[in-house]
Amino acid sequence: MQITNISDAKATLSKLIERVLHGEEVVIGKAGKPVAKLVPYNLETEPRQLGVGNWHGKIWIADDFDELPEDVLQLFTGEAEESE
């Protein structure tokens, strides 16, 4: 593993990014020890799937989740109930 020191990385950032674009991983170090790694950015274009992952089976959403009760709406709008 080749480590590029911070000052060299600052001076040659464009070249390092070109290396990354060609599939290399670039390690940046301080005092000879790795502190960061440049890797290609992977833009995920697939939508995330609900119902999978760490929270699967641990939470639920009520059927009326999107319904706003009238009394709660009045609290937000400041409208008082009409009393007879």
Contact map, one row per residue, 1 for C-alpha under 8 A:
111000000000000000000000001000000000000000000000000000000000000000000000000000000000
111100000000000000000000011000000000000000000000000000000000000000000000000000000000
111110000000000000000000011110011100000000000000000000000000000000000000000000000000
011111011000000000000000011110000000000000000000000000000000000000000000000000000000
001111111000000000000000000111110000000000000000000000000000000000000000000000000000
000111111100000000000000000111000000000000000000000000000000000000000000000000000000
000011111110000000000000000000000000000000000000000000000000000000000000000000000000
000111111111000000000000000000000000000000000000000000000000000000000000000000000000
000111111111100100000000000100000000000000000000000000000000000000000000000000000000
000001111111100000000000000000000000000000000000000000000000000000000000000000000000
000000111111100000000000000000000000000000000000000000000000000000000000000000000000
000000011111111100000000000000000000000000000000000000000000000000000000000000000000
000000001111111110000000000000000000000000000000000000000000000000000000000000000000
000000000001111111000000000000000000000000000000000000000000000000000000000000000000
000000000001111111100000000000000000000000000000000000000000000000000000000000000000
000000001001111111110000010000000000000000000000000000000000000000000000000000000000
000000000000111111111000000000000000010000000000000000000000000000000000000000000000
000000000000011111111100000000000000000000000000000000000000000000000000000000000000
000000000000001111111111110000000000000000000000000000000000000000000000000000000000
000000000000000111111111110000000000011100000000000000000000000000000000000000000000
000000000000000011111111000000000000000100000000000000000000000000000000000000000000
000000000000000001111111000000000000000000000000000000000000000000000000000000000000
000000000000000000111111100000000000001100000000000000000000000000000000000000000000
000000000000000000111111110000000000001000000000000000000000000000000000000000000000
000000000000000000110011111000000000111100000000000000000000000000000000000000000000
011100000000000100110001111100000000111000000000000000000000000000000000000000000000
111100000000000000000000111110000111110000000000000000000000000000000000000000000000
001111001000000000000000011111000111110000000000000000000000000000000000000000000000
001111000000000000000000001111111111000000000000000000000000000000000000000000000000
000011000000000000000000000111111110000000000000000000000000000000000000000000000000
000010000000000000000000000011111000000000000000000000000000000000000000000000000000
001010000000000000000000000011111100000000000000000000000000000000000000000000000000
001000000000000000000000000011111110000000000000000000000000000000000000000000000000
001000000000000000000000001111011111100000000000000000000000000000000000000000000000
000000000000000000000000001111001111100000000000000000000000000000000000000000000000
000000000000000000000000001110000111110000000000000000000000000000000000000000000000
000000000000000000000000111100000111111000000000000000000000000000000000000000000000
000000000000000010010000111100000001111100000000000000000000000000000000000000000000
000000000000000000010011110000000000111110000000000000000000000000000000000000000000
000000000000000000011010100000000000011111000000000000000000000000000000000000000000
000000000000000000000000000000000000001111100000000000000000000000000000000000000000
000000000000000000000000000000000000000111110000000000000000000000000000000000000000
000000000000000000000000000000000000000011111000000000000000000000000000000000000000
000000000000000000000000000000000000000001111110000000000000000000000000000000000000
000000000000000000000000000000000000000000111110000000000000000000000000000000000000
000000000000000000000000000000000000000000011111000000000000000000000000000000000000
000000000000000000000000000000000000000000011111100000000000000000000000000000000000
000000000000000000000000000000000000000000000111110000000000000000000000000000000000
000000000000000000000000000000000000000000000011111100000000000000000000000000000000
000000000000000000000000000000000000000000000001111100000000000000000000000000000000
000000000000000000000000000000000000000000000000111110111000000000000000000000000000
000000000000000000000000000000000000000000000000111111110000000000000000000000000000
000000000000000000000000000000000000000000000000001111110000000000000000000000000000
000000000000000000000000000000000000000000000000000111110000000000000000000000000000
000000000000000000000000000000000000000000000000001111111110000000000000000000000000
000000000000000000000000000000000000000000000000001111111110000000000000000000000000
000000000000000000000000000000000000000000000000001000111111000000000000000000000000
000000000000000000000000000000000000000000000000000000111111000000000000000000000000
000000000000000000000000000000000000000000000000000000111111100000000000000000000000
000000000000000000000000000000000000000000000000000000001111110000000000000000000000
000000000000000000000000000000000000000000000000000000000011111010000000000000000000
000000000000000000000000000000000000000000000000000000000001111110000000000000000000
000000000000000000000000000000000000000000000000000000000000111111000000000000000000
000000000000000000000000000000000000000000000000000000000000011111100000000000000000
000000000000000000000000000000000000000000000000000000000000111111100000000000000000
000000000000000000000000000000000000000000000000000000000000001111110000000000000000
000000000000000000000000000000000000000000000000000000000000000111111000000000000000
000000000000000000000000000000000000000000000000000000000000000001111101100000000000
000000000000000000000000000000000000000000000000000000000000000000111111100000000000
000000000000000000000000000000000000000000000000000000000000000000011111110000000000
000000000000000000000000000000000000000000000000000000000000000000001111111000000000
000000000000000000000000000000000000000000000000000000000000000000011111111100000000
000000000000000000000000000000000000000000000000000000000000000000011111111110000000
000000000000000000000000000000000000000000000000000000000000000000000111111111111000
000000000000000000000000000000000000000000000000000000000000000000000011111111100000
000000000000000000000000000000000000000000000000000000000000000000000001111111000000
000000000000000000000000000000000000000000000000000000000000000000000000111111100000
000000000000000000000000000000000000000000000000000000000000000000000000011111110000
000000000000000000000000000000000000000000000000000000000000000000000000011011111000
000000000000000000000000000000000000000000000000000000000000000000000000010001111100
000000000000000000000000000000000000000000000000000000000000000000000000010000111110
000000000000000000000000000000000000000000000000000000000000000000000000000000011111
000000000000000000000000000000000000000000000000000000000000000000000000000000001111
000000000000000000000000000000000000000000000000000000000000000000000000000000000111
